[in-house]
Amino acid sequence: MHAIVCYEHGRPEVMQSVEIPQPEPATKEVLIEAEAIGVNYVDTMRRSGKHPAAPQLPFTPGIEVCGRVAVVGGGVTKFQVGDRVIGRCITHGAYAEYVAVEERFTVFCPAAINAEQGASLFVAGQTAYHALLTMGQVKEDDWVLVTAAAGGVGLCAVQIAKIQGAKVIAAAGSTEKCDLARSVGANATVDYSKPGWPERVREATGGDGANLIIESVGGDVAKGCVECWAAGGRMVIFGKASGKPAIVSGDELLFGNRAVFGLAVGAVIEDEGVMREAAECLDAWLEDGKLRLHIGQVYQLCDAAQAHRALESRATVGKLVLRP
């Protein structure tokens, strides 16, 4: 089968398009014939070797796939050959024509969405859901500040926060990205490529600041978030797209009665019941039209390096997807 393989860590060009044997599903695994494959920022970190759980070489990148079950491994009870599903690999393996995924990390793909959307749902949807509800404990009428709001997770977070009755300020790095976030329901937007944006967040919130911050950029953007953070507020950190970590001082927490939570969504969904409860909510919101998935660009699988360059440039909007 055709797949992308990294024989070394490094820049996007280390990903090679090769032919490798089709995998056999192990016990409690399903083999999925891929129709579309999600591209996530964590894929770039594992490819570069900067992720603390970077796979051993050689490896096939990718964690998210949508397609049909081709083979059922021993002990599988939830799925049959031909079922349309979405699978989430633990650390790698999805950039291929066939992908073996554990049954516990596989869900049915909603009939109302196409393959590209299916490959955009699991990671972005589960991350946004758990950032807002499981960790952030979003409340009705909270002011929620979402950074990287035009990305796959960000757009889901804007919409899910609105579903929960919160008011949303979408923060992004261009007018185009801010407009996209507003189109899915953001009450206000700020362009954090321009100076003084934290003050505009405070103005939008009547001077109080954001009650809940969903942060994935790090560096200067995270620093700006602290400047417009309400007393008693929460912050959920789940990434560092800038390459620099978010730094929050103890004094900011102590004297503002604030709390910071880290979210590694892979650890949260180890609880299959928690994962499937979130999946049911996401499916219901999709069917009701309350949640929309935005595909920014579709690439051929052999062009995975191009997709990684685009994602790392931070110039993309929505979710990037590969087609085998």
Contacts in CASP RR format, 6 or more apart in sequence:
PFRMAT RR
TARGET T0000
AUTHOR 0000-0000-0000
METHOD contacts of the structure
MODEL  1
MHAIVCYEHGRPEVMQSVEIPQPEPATKEVLIEAEAIGVNYVDTMRRSGK
HPAAPQLPFTPGIEVCGRVAVVGGGVTKFQVGDRVIGRCITHGAYAEYVA
VEERFTVFCPAAINAEQGASLFVAGQTAYHALLTMGQVKEDDWVLVTAAA
GGVGLCAVQIAKIQGAKVIAAAGSTEKCDLARSVGANATVDYSKPGWPER
VREATGGDGANLIIESVGGDVAKGCVECWAAGGRMVIFGKASGKPAIVSG
DELLFGNRAVFGLAVGAVIEDEGVMREAAECLDAWLEDGKLRLHIGQVYQ
LCDAAQAHRALESRATVGKLVLRP
1 19 0 8 1.000
1 20 0 8 1.000
1 21 0 8 1.000
1 22 0 8 1.000
1 96 0 8 1.000
1 97 0 8 1.000
1 98 0 8 1.000
2 17 0 8 1.000
2 18 0 8 1.000
2 19 0 8 1.000
2 96 0 8 1.000
2 97 0 8 1.000
2 301 0 8 1.000
2 302 0 8 1.000
2 324 0 8 1.000
3 17 0 8 1.000
3 18 0 8 1.000
3 19 0 8 1.000
3 20 0 8 1.000
3 60 0 8 1.000
3 93 0 8 1.000
3 95 0 8 1.000
3 96 0 8 1.000
3 97 0 8 1.000
3 301 0 8 1.000
4 15 0 8 1.000
4 16 0 8 1.000
4 17 0 8 1.000
4 18 0 8 1.000
4 60 0 8 1.000
4 61 0 8 1.000
4 95 0 8 1.000
4 96 0 8 1.000
4 301 0 8 1.000
4 302 0 8 1.000
4 304 0 8 1.000
5 15 0 8 1.000
5 16 0 8 1.000
5 18 0 8 1.000
5 20 0 8 1.000
5 58 0 8 1.000
5 59 0 8 1.000
5 60 0 8 1.000
6 14 0 8 1.000
6 15 0 8 1.000
6 16 0 8 1.000
6 47 0 8 1.000
6 57 0 8 1.000
6 58 0 8 1.000
6 59 0 8 1.000
6 60 0 8 1.000
6 61 0 8 1.000
7 14 0 8 1.000
7 16 0 8 1.000
7 57 0 8 1.000
7 58 0 8 1.000
8 14 0 8 1.000
8 57 0 8 1.000
9 47 0 8 1.000
9 48 0 8 1.000
9 49 0 8 1.000
9 54 0 8 1.000
9 57 0 8 1.000
10 47 0 8 1.000
10 48 0 8 1.000
10 49 0 8 1.000
11 48 0 8 1.000
12 44 0 8 1.000
12 47 0 8 1.000
12 304 0 8 1.000
12 305 0 8 1.000
12 306 0 8 1.000
12 308 0 8 1.000
12 309 0 8 1.000
12 312 0 8 1.000
13 305 0 8 1.000
14 47 0 8 1.000
15 47 0 8 1.000
15 61 0 8 1.000
15 95 0 8 1.000
15 304 0 8 1.000
15 305 0 8 1.000
15 308 0 8 1.000
17 301 0 8 1.000
17 302 0 8 1.000
17 304 0 8 1.000
20 60 0 8 1.000
20 96 0 8 1.000
22 31 0 8 1.000
22 97 0 8 1.000
22 98 0 8 1.000
23 31 0 8 1.000
23 98 0 8 1.000
23 99 0 8 1.000
23 100 0 8 1.000
24 31 0 8 1.000
24 71 0 8 1.000
24 100 0 8 1.000
25 31 0 8 1.000
25 71 0 8 1.000
25 72 0 8 1.000
25 73 0 8 1.000
25 74 0 8 1.000
25 76 0 8 1.000
25 100 0 8 1.000
26 73 0 8 1.000
26 100 0 8 1.000
27 73 0 8 1.000
27 74 0 8 1.000
27 75 0 8 1.000
28 73 0 8 1.000
28 74 0 8 1.000
28 75 0 8 1.000
28 76 0 8 1.000
28 102 0 8 1.000
28 103 0 8 1.000
28 104 0 8 1.000
29 73 0 8 1.000
29 76 0 8 1.000
29 100 0 8 1.000
29 101 0 8 1.000
29 102 0 8 1.000
29 103 0 8 1.000
30 69 0 8 1.000
30 71 0 8 1.000
30 72 0 8 1.000
30 73 0 8 1.000
30 76 0 8 1.000
30 79 0 8 1.000
30 85 0 8 1.000
30 100 0 8 1.000
30 101 0 8 1.000
30 103 0 8 1.000
30 106 0 8 1.000
31 69 0 8 1.000
31 70 0 8 1.000
31 71 0 8 1.000
31 72 0 8 1.000
31 73 0 8 1.000
31 98 0 8 1.000
31 99 0 8 1.000
31 100 0 8 1.000
32 65 0 8 1.000
32 67 0 8 1.000
32 68 0 8 1.000
32 69 0 8 1.000
32 70 0 8 1.000
32 85 0 8 1.000
32 87 0 8 1.000
32 98 0 8 1.000
32 99 0 8 1.000
32 100 0 8 1.000
32 101 0 8 1.000
32 106 0 8 1.000
33 67 0 8 1.000
33 68 0 8 1.000
33 69 0 8 1.000
33 70 0 8 1.000
33 97 0 8 1.000
33 98 0 8 1.000
34 65 0 8 1.000
34 66 0 8 1.000
34 67 0 8 1.000
34 94 0 8 1.000
34 96 0 8 1.000
34 97 0 8 1.000
34 98 0 8 1.000
34 99 0 8 1.000
34 324 0 8 1.000
35 66 0 8 1.000
35 67 0 8 1.000
35 68 0 8 1.000
35 115 0 8 1.000
35 119 0 8 1.000
35 323 0 8 1.000
35 324 0 8 1.000
36 65 0 8 1.000
36 66 0 8 1.000
36 67 0 8 1.000
36 115 0 8 1.000
36 116 0 8 1.000
36 118 0 8 1.000
36 119 0 8 1.000
36 298 0 8 1.000
36 321 0 8 1.000
36 322 0 8 1.000
36 323 0 8 1.000
36 324 0 8 1.000
37 62 0 8 1.000
37 64 0 8 1.000
37 65 0 8 1.000
37 66 0 8 1.000
37 94 0 8 1.000
37 95 0 8 1.000
37 99 0 8 1.000
37 119 0 8 1.000
37 301 0 8 1.000
37 321 0 8 1.000
37 322 0 8 1.000
37 323 0 8 1.000
37 324 0 8 1.000
38 62 0 8 1.000
38 64 0 8 1.000
38 65 0 8 1.000
38 66 0 8 1.000
38 94 0 8 1.000
38 119 0 8 1.000
38 120 0 8 1.000
38 123 0 8 1.000
38 319 0 8 1.000
38 320 0 8 1.000
38 321 0 8 1.000
38 322 0 8 1.000
39 62 0 8 1.000
39 299 0 8 1.000
39 304 0 8 1.000
39 307 0 8 1.000
39 308 0 8 1.000
39 311 0 8 1.000
39 319 0 8 1.000
39 320 0 8 1.000
39 321 0 8 1.000
39 322 0 8 1.000
40 62 0 8 1.000
40 63 0 8 1.000
40 64 0 8 1.000
40 123 0 8 1.000
40 124 0 8 1.000
41 216 0 8 1.000
41 239 0 8 1.000
41 241 0 8 1.000
41 311 0 8 1.000
42 51 0 8 1.000
42 63 0 8 1.000
43 61 0 8 1.000
43 62 0 8 1.000
43 63 0 8 1.000
43 95 0 8 1.000
43 308 0 8 1.000
44 308 0 8 1.000
44 311 0 8 1.000
44 312 0 8 1.000
45 51 0 8 1.000
45 54 0 8 1.000
46 53 0 8 1.000
46 54 0 8 1.000
46 55 0 8 1.000
46 59 0 8 1.000
46 61 0 8 1.000
46 62 0 8 1.000
46 91 0 8 1.000
46 92 0 8 1.000
47 61 0 8 1.000
47 308 0 8 1.000
53 91 0 8 1.000
55 91 0 8 1.000
55 92 0 8 1.000
59 92 0 8 1.000
59 93 0 8 1.000
60 92 0 8 1.000
60 93 0 8 1.000
60 94 0 8 1.000
60 95 0 8 1.000
60 96 0 8 1.000
61 92 0 8 1.000
61 93 0 8 1.000
61 94 0 8 1.000
61 95 0 8 1.000
61 304 0 8 1.000
62 89 0 8 1.000
62 92 0 8 1.000
62 93 0 8 1.000
62 94 0 8 1.000
62 95 0 8 1.000
63 88 0 8 1.000
63 89 0 8 1.000
63 90 0 8 1.000
63 91 0 8 1.000
63 92 0 8 1.000
63 93 0 8 1.000
63 94 0 8 1.000
63 123 0 8 1.000
64 86 0 8 1.000
64 87 0 8 1.000
64 88 0 8 1.000
64 89 0 8 1.000
64 94 0 8 1.000
64 119 0 8 1.000
64 122 0 8 1.000
64 123 0 8 1.000
65 86 0 8 1.000
65 87 0 8 1.000
65 89 0 8 1.000
65 94 0 8 1.000
65 99 0 8 1.000
65 101 0 8 1.000
65 119 0 8 1.000
66 84 0 8 1.000
66 85 0 8 1.000
66 86 0 8 1.000
66 87 0 8 1.000
66 109 0 8 1.000
66 115 0 8 1.000
66 116 0 8 1.000
66 118 0 8 1.000
66 119 0 8 1.000
66 121 0 8 1.000
67 84 0 8 1.000
67 85 0 8 1.000
67 86 0 8 1.000
67 109 0 8 1.000
67 115 0 8 1.000
68 82 0 8 1.000
68 83 0 8 1.000
68 84 0 8 1.000
68 85 0 8 1.000
69 79 0 8 1.000
69 80 0 8 1.000
69 81 0 8 1.000
69 82 0 8 1.000
69 83 0 8 1.000
69 85 0 8 1.000
70 81 0 8 1.000
70 82 0 8 1.000
70 98 0 8 1.000
71 81 0 8 1.000
72 79 0 8 1.000
72 80 0 8 1.000
72 81 0 8 1.000
75 103 0 8 1.000
76 103 0 8 1.000
77 103 0 8 1.000
78 103 0 8 1.000
78 106 0 8 1.000
79 85 0 8 1.000
79 103 0 8 1.000
79 106 0 8 1.000
83 108 0 8 1.000
84 108 0 8 1.000
84 109 0 8 1.000
84 111 0 8 1.000
85 106 0 8 1.000
85 107 0 8 1.000
85 108 0 8 1.000
85 109 0 8 1.000
86 106 0 8 1.000
86 107 0 8 1.000
86 108 0 8 1.000
86 109 0 8 1.000
86 118 0 8 1.000
86 119 0 8 1.000
86 121 0 8 1.000
86 122 0 8 1.000
87 99 0 8 1.000
87 101 0 8 1.000
87 105 0 8 1.000
87 106 0 8 1.000
87 107 0 8 1.000
87 122 0 8 1.000
88 101 0 8 1.000
88 105 0 8 1.000
88 106 0 8 1.000
88 122 0 8 1.000
88 123 0 8 1.000
88 126 0 8 1.000
88 269 0 8 1.000
89 99 0 8 1.000
89 101 0 8 1.000
89 105 0 8 1.000
90 102 0 8 1.000
90 105 0 8 1.000
90 266 0 8 1.000
93 99 0 8 1.000
95 301 0 8 1.000
95 304 0 8 1.000
95 322 0 8 1.000
96 301 0 8 1.000
96 324 0 8 1.000
97 301 0 8 1.000
97 324 0 8 1.000
104 272 0 8 1.000
104 275 0 8 1.000
105 269 0 8 1.000
105 275 0 8 1.000
107 122 0 8 1.000
107 275 0 8 1.000
107 276 0 8 1.000
107 279 0 8 1.000
109 115 0 8 1.000
109 118 0 8 1.000
109 121 0 8 1.000
110 118 0 8 1.000
110 121 0 8 1.000
110 283 0 8 1.000
110 286 0 8 1.000
110 287 0 8 1.000
112 286 0 8 1.000
112 287 0 8 1.000
113 121 0 8 1.000
113 286 0 8 1.000
113 293 0 8 1.000
116 295 0 8 1.000
116 298 0 8 1.000
116 321 0 8 1.000
116 323 0 8 1.000
117 293 0 8 1.000
117 295 0 8 1.000
118 293 0 8 1.000
119 319 0 8 1.000
119 321 0 8 1.000
119 322 0 8 1.000
120 152 0 8 1.000
120 293 0 8 1.000
120 294 0 8 1.000
120 295 0 8 1.000
120 318 0 8 1.000
120 319 0 8 1.000
120 321 0 8 1.000
121 282 0 8 1.000
121 286 0 8 1.000
121 293 0 8 1.000
122 279 0 8 1.000
123 153 0 8 1.000
123 265 0 8 1.000
124 151 0 8 1.000
124 152 0 8 1.000
124 153 0 8 1.000
124 154 0 8 1.000
124 155 0 8 1.000
124 156 0 8 1.000
124 293 0 8 1.000
124 319 0 8 1.000
125 153 0 8 1.000
125 156 0 8 1.000
125 160 0 8 1.000
125 278 0 8 1.000
125 282 0 8 1.000
126 265 0 8 1.000
126 268 0 8 1.000
126 269 0 8 1.000
126 275 0 8 1.000
126 278 0 8 1.000
126 279 0 8 1.000
126 282 0 8 1.000
127 153 0 8 1.000
127 156 0 8 1.000
127 238 0 8 1.000
127 263 0 8 1.000
127 265 0 8 1.000
128 153 0 8 1.000
128 154 0 8 1.000
128 156 0 8 1.000
128 157 0 8 1.000
128 160 0 8 1.000
128 214 0 8 1.000
129 156 0 8 1.000
129 160 0 8 1.000
129 278 0 8 1.000
129 281 0 8 1.000
129 282 0 8 1.000
130 263 0 8 1.000
130 265 0 8 1.000
130 268 0 8 1.000
130 269 0 8 1.000
130 278 0 8 1.000
131 153 0 8 1.000
131 157 0 8 1.000
131 214 0 8 1.000
131 236 0 8 1.000
131 238 0 8 1.000
131 263 0 8 1.000
132 138 0 8 1.000
132 144 0 8 1.000
132 157 0 8 1.000
132 160 0 8 1.000
132 161 0 8 1.000
132 164 0 8 1.000
132 212 0 8 1.000
132 214 0 8 1.000
132 236 0 8 1.000
133 160 0 8 1.000
133 164 0 8 1.000
133 278 0 8 1.000
134 263 0 8 1.000
134 268 0 8 1.000
134 274 0 8 1.000
134 278 0 8 1.000
135 236 0 8 1.000
135 261 0 8 1.000
135 262 0 8 1.000
135 263 0 8 1.000
136 212 0 8 1.000
136 234 0 8 1.000
136 236 0 8 1.000
136 261 0 8 1.000
137 212 0 8 1.000
137 234 0 8 1.000
138 144 0 8 1.000
138 161 0 8 1.000
138 164 0 8 1.000
138 166 0 8 1.000
138 212 0 8 1.000
139 164 0 8 1.000
139 166 0 8 1.000
139 211 0 8 1.000
140 164 0 8 1.000
140 165 0 8 1.000
140 166 0 8 1.000
141 165 0 8 1.000
141 166 0 8 1.000
141 167 0 8 1.000
142 161 0 8 1.000
142 166 0 8 1.000
142 167 0 8 1.000
142 211 0 8 1.000
142 212 0 8 1.000
143 166 0 8 1.000
143 167 0 8 1.000
143 168 0 8 1.000
143 169 0 8 1.000
143 204 0 8 1.000
143 205 0 8 1.000
143 208 0 8 1.000
143 209 0 8 1.000
143 210 0 8 1.000
143 211 0 8 1.000
143 212 0 8 1.000
143 230 0 8 1.000
144 157 0 8 1.000
144 161 0 8 1.000
144 166 0 8 1.000
144 167 0 8 1.000
144 168 0 8 1.000
144 169 0 8 1.000
144 210 0 8 1.000
144 211 0 8 1.000
144 212 0 8 1.000
144 213 0 8 1.000
144 214 0 8 1.000
145 168 0 8 1.000
145 169 0 8 1.000
145 171 0 8 1.000
145 201 0 8 1.000
145 209 0 8 1.000
145 210 0 8 1.000
145 212 0 8 1.000
145 213 0 8 1.000
145 214 0 8 1.000
145 225 0 8 1.000
145 228 0 8 1.000
146 154 0 8 1.000
146 157 0 8 1.000
146 158 0 8 1.000
146 161 0 8 1.000
146 168 0 8 1.000
146 169 0 8 1.000
146 170 0 8 1.000
146 171 0 8 1.000
146 181 0 8 1.000
146 186 0 8 1.000
146 214 0 8 1.000
147 171 0 8 1.000
147 172 0 8 1.000
147 192 0 8 1.000
147 213 0 8 1.000
147 214 0 8 1.000
147 215 0 8 1.000
147 216 0 8 1.000
147 217 0 8 1.000
147 218 0 8 1.000
147 221 0 8 1.000
147 222 0 8 1.000
147 225 0 8 1.000
148 154 0 8 1.000
148 171 0 8 1.000
148 172 0 8 1.000
148 216 0 8 1.000
148 217 0 8 1.000
148 241 0 8 1.000
149 155 0 8 1.000
149 157 0 8 1.000
149 158 0 8 1.000
149 170 0 8 1.000
149 171 0 8 1.000
149 172 0 8 1.000
149 177 0 8 1.000
149 178 0 8 1.000
149 181 0 8 1.000
149 186 0 8 1.000
149 189 0 8 1.000
150 170 0 8 1.000
150 172 0 8 1.000
150 173 0 8 1.000
150 176 0 8 1.000
150 177 0 8 1.000
150 178 0 8 1.000
150 180 0 8 1.000
150 181 0 8 1.000
150 317 0 8 1.000
150 318 0 8 1.000
151 177 0 8 1.000
151 294 0 8 1.000
151 316 0 8 1.000
151 317 0 8 1.000
151 318 0 8 1.000
151 319 0 8 1.000
152 294 0 8 1.000
152 318 0 8 1.000
152 319 0 8 1.000
153 216 0 8 1.000
153 238 0 8 1.000
154 170 0 8 1.000
154 181 0 8 1.000
154 214 0 8 1.000
154 216 0 8 1.000
155 180 0 8 1.000
155 181 0 8 1.000
155 184 0 8 1.000
155 292 0 8 1.000
155 293 0 8 1.000
155 294 0 8 1.000
155 318 0 8 1.000
156 291 0 8 1.000
156 293 0 8 1.000
157 214 0 8 1.000
158 168 0 8 1.000
158 170 0 8 1.000
158 181 0 8 1.000
158 184 0 8 1.000
158 185 0 8 1.000
158 186 0 8 1.000
159 184 0 8 1.000
159 185 0 8 1.000
159 285 0 8 1.000
159 290 0 8 1.000
159 291 0 8 1.000
159 292 0 8 1.000
160 285 0 8 1.000
160 291 0 8 1.000
161 168 0 8 1.000
161 214 0 8 1.000
162 168 0 8 1.000
162 185 0 8 1.000
163 285 0 8 1.000
163 290 0 8 1.000
163 291 0 8 1.000
166 212 0 8 1.000
167 187 0 8 1.000
168 185 0 8 1.000
168 186 0 8 1.000
168 187 0 8 1.000
168 188 0 8 1.000
169 186 0 8 1.000
169 187 0 8 1.000
169 188 0 8 1.000
169 189 0 8 1.000
169 190 0 8 1.000
169 201 0 8 1.000
169 204 0 8 1.000
169 205 0 8 1.000
169 210 0 8 1.000
170 178 0 8 1.000
170 181 0 8 1.000
170 182 0 8 1.000
170 186 0 8 1.000
170 188 0 8 1.000
170 189 0 8 1.000
170 190 0 8 1.000
171 189 0 8 1.000
171 190 0 8 1.000
171 191 0 8 1.000
171 192 0 8 1.000
171 197 0 8 1.000
171 201 0 8 1.000
171 221 0 8 1.000
171 225 0 8 1.000
172 178 0 8 1.000
172 180 0 8 1.000
172 181 0 8 1.000
172 189 0 8 1.000
172 191 0 8 1.000
172 192 0 8 1.000
173 191 0 8 1.000
173 192 0 8 1.000
173 193 0 8 1.000
173 314 0 8 1.000
174 191 0 8 1.000
174 193 0 8 1.000
175 191 0 8 1.000
176 317 0 8 1.000
177 191 0 8 1.000
177 317 0 8 1.000
178 189 0 8 1.000
178 190 0 8 1.000
178 191 0 8 1.000
179 189 0 8 1.000
180 294 0 8 1.000
180 317 0 8 1.000
180 318 0 8 1.000
181 189 0 8 1.000
182 189 0 8 1.000
184 292 0 8 1.000
184 294 0 8 1.000
187 204 0 8 1.000
188 204 0 8 1.000
190 197 0 8 1.000
190 200 0 8 1.000
190 201 0 8 1.000
190 204 0 8 1.000
191 197 0 8 1.000
192 217 0 8 1.000
192 221 0 8 1.000
192 224 0 8 1.000
197 224 0 8 1.000
198 224 0 8 1.000
198 225 0 8 1.000
198 227 0 8 1.000
198 228 0 8 1.000
199 228 0 8 1.000
201 209 0 8 1.000
201 210 0 8 1.000
201 228 0 8 1.000
202 208 0 8 1.000
202 209 0 8 1.000
202 228 0 8 1.000
205 228 0 8 1.000
205 230 0 8 1.000
208 230 0 8 1.000
208 231 0 8 1.000
209 228 0 8 1.000
209 229 0 8 1.000
209 230 0 8 1.000
210 225 0 8 1.000
210 228 0 8 1.000
210 229 0 8 1.000
210 230 0 8 1.000
210 233 0 8 1.000
211 230 0 8 1.000
211 232 0 8 1.000
211 233 0 8 1.000
211 234 0 8 1.000
212 233 0 8 1.000
212 234 0 8 1.000
212 235 0 8 1.000
212 236 0 8 1.000
213 225 0 8 1.000
213 229 0 8 1.000
213 233 0 8 1.000
213 234 0 8 1.000
213 235 0 8 1.000
213 236 0 8 1.000
214 236 0 8 1.000
214 238 0 8 1.000
215 221 0 8 1.000
215 222 0 8 1.000
215 225 0 8 1.000
215 235 0 8 1.000
215 236 0 8 1.000
215 237 0 8 1.000
215 238 0 8 1.000
215 239 0 8 1.000
215 246 0 8 1.000
216 237 0 8 1.000
216 238 0 8 1.000
216 239 0 8 1.000
216 240 0 8 1.000
216 241 0 8 1.000
217 239 0 8 1.000
217 240 0 8 1.000
217 241 0 8 1.000
217 242 0 8 1.000
217 246 0 8 1.000
218 237 0 8 1.000
218 239 0 8 1.000
218 240 0 8 1.000
218 241 0 8 1.000
218 242 0 8 1.000
218 243 0 8 1.000
218 244 0 8 1.000
218 245 0 8 1.000
218 246 0 8 1.000
219 240 0 8 1.000
219 242 0 8 1.000
219 243 0 8 1.000
219 244 0 8 1.000
219 245 0 8 1.000
219 246 0 8 1.000
219 247 0 8 1.000
220 242 0 8 1.000
220 244 0 8 1.000
221 242 0 8 1.000
222 237 0 8 1.000
222 245 0 8 1.000
222 246 0 8 1.000
222 247 0 8 1.000
222 248 0 8 1.000
223 246 0 8 1.000
223 247 0 8 1.000
225 235 0 8 1.000
225 246 0 8 1.000
226 248 0 8 1.000
226 252 0 8 1.000
229 235 0 8 1.000
229 252 0 8 1.000
229 258 0 8 1.000
231 256 0 8 1.000
231 257 0 8 1.000
231 258 0 8 1.000
232 256 0 8 1.000
232 257 0 8 1.000
232 258 0 8 1.000
232 259 0 8 1.000
233 256 0 8 1.000
233 257 0 8 1.000
233 258 0 8 1.000
233 259 0 8 1.000
234 258 0 8 1.000
234 259 0 8 1.000
234 260 0 8 1.000
234 261 0 8 1.000
235 246 0 8 1.000
235 248 0 8 1.000
235 258 0 8 1.000
235 259 0 8 1.000
235 260 0 8 1.000
235 261 0 8 1.000
236 260 0 8 1.000
236 261 0 8 1.000
236 262 0 8 1.000
236 263 0 8 1.000
237 246 0 8 1.000
237 260 0 8 1.000
237 261 0 8 1.000
237 262 0 8 1.000
237 263 0 8 1.000
238 262 0 8 1.000
238 263 0 8 1.000
238 264 0 8 1.000
238 265 0 8 1.000
240 246 0 8 1.000
241 314 0 8 1.000
242 314 0 8 1.000
248 260 0 8 1.000
252 258 0 8 1.000
253 259 0 8 1.000
253 260 0 8 1.000
268 274 0 8 1.000
268 275 0 8 1.000
269 275 0 8 1.000
269 278 0 8 1.000
282 291 0 8 1.000
285 291 0 8 1.000
286 293 0 8 1.000
293 319 0 8 1.000
294 317 0 8 1.000
294 318 0 8 1.000
294 319 0 8 1.000
295 318 0 8 1.000
295 319 0 8 1.000
295 321 0 8 1.000
296 316 0 8 1.000
296 317 0 8 1.000
296 318 0 8 1.000
296 319 0 8 1.000
296 320 0 8 1.000
296 321 0 8 1.000
297 307 0 8 1.000
297 310 0 8 1.000
297 316 0 8 1.000
297 320 0 8 1.000
297 321 0 8 1.000
298 320 0 8 1.000
298 321 0 8 1.000
298 322 0 8 1.000
298 323 0 8 1.000
299 306 0 8 1.000
299 307 0 8 1.000
299 320 0 8 1.000
299 321 0 8 1.000
299 322 0 8 1.000
299 323 0 8 1.000
300 322 0 8 1.000
300 323 0 8 1.000
301 322 0 8 1.000
301 323 0 8 1.000
301 324 0 8 1.000
303 322 0 8 1.000
304 322 0 8 1.000
307 320 0 8 1.000
307 322 0 8 1.000
310 316 0 8 1.000
310 320 0 8 1.000
311 320 0 8 1.000
END
